[in-house]
Amino acid sequence: MTQRPNFLDYVRTRKETAKILGVSLRTLTRMETQGKMPARIRVSDRITGYRDSTIQKFLEDRVVR
């Protein structure tokens, strides 16, 4: 993986996000519909995605203790 400057919060596509979470794209869609995923951000008219920091927080909040 390439190094990114600290000031950028990379935006992942839905497909990348599903892969990071280890779920199918269909499951990610279901999670979004059920309100289990944080809101996506709009990058352009046709592109939406999730910030890396949002994905990381989502995973941290789901840690089983």
Legacy VTK file of the C-alpha trace (Angstrom):
# vtk DataFile Version 3.0
C-alpha trace
ASCII
DATASET POLYDATA
POINTS 65 float
0.000 0.000 0.000
1.291 3.476 -0.779
1.918 6.132 1.829
-0.652 8.911 2.017
-0.209 12.311 3.649
-1.791 12.565 7.112
-4.090 15.422 6.138
-6.057 13.293 3.647
-8.898 11.064 4.751
-9.121 8.699 1.786
-12.632 7.923 0.515
-13.315 4.265 -0.280
-15.878 3.064 -2.796
-18.675 0.787 -1.646
-16.866 -2.144 -3.262
-13.625 -1.347 -1.384
-15.568 -0.858 1.845
-17.296 -4.226 1.489
-13.928 -5.897 0.962
-12.431 -4.190 4.026
-15.404 -5.287 6.143
-15.291 -8.809 4.744
-18.861 -8.750 3.470
-20.438 -8.934 0.037
-21.626 -5.816 -1.733
-25.183 -7.091 -1.298
-24.663 -7.422 2.479
-23.220 -3.894 2.617
-26.315 -2.636 0.796
-28.523 -4.468 3.290
-26.572 -2.960 6.214
-27.004 0.526 4.700
-30.746 -0.014 4.218
-31.130 -1.198 7.828
-29.255 1.851 9.125
-26.348 -0.222 10.464
-23.750 1.692 8.437
-22.747 5.334 8.870
-23.770 7.765 6.159
-21.766 7.846 2.946
-20.323 11.075 1.579
-20.848 12.386 -1.934
-17.576 12.918 -3.769
-19.202 13.923 -7.069
-22.589 13.624 -8.760
-21.982 9.932 -9.473
-19.567 8.866 -6.747
-20.278 8.220 -3.069
-18.166 6.413 -0.532
-16.918 6.061 3.016
-14.005 7.870 4.625
-11.254 5.624 6.025
-11.774 7.219 9.439
-15.500 6.367 9.325
-14.761 2.736 8.449
-12.165 2.516 11.227
-14.562 3.983 13.811
-17.331 1.632 12.653
-15.028 -1.361 13.199
-13.784 -0.085 16.580
-17.374 0.402 17.786
-18.150 -3.249 16.960
-15.376 -4.786 19.069
-16.739 -7.524 21.313
-15.562 -7.186 24.901
LINES 1 66
65 0 1 2 3 4 5 6 7 8 9 10 11 12 13 14 15 16 17 18 19 20 21 22 23 24 25 26 27 28 29 30 31 32 33 34 35 36 37 38 39 40 41 42 43 44 45 46 47 48 49 50 51 52 53 54 55 56 57 58 59 60 61 62 63 64
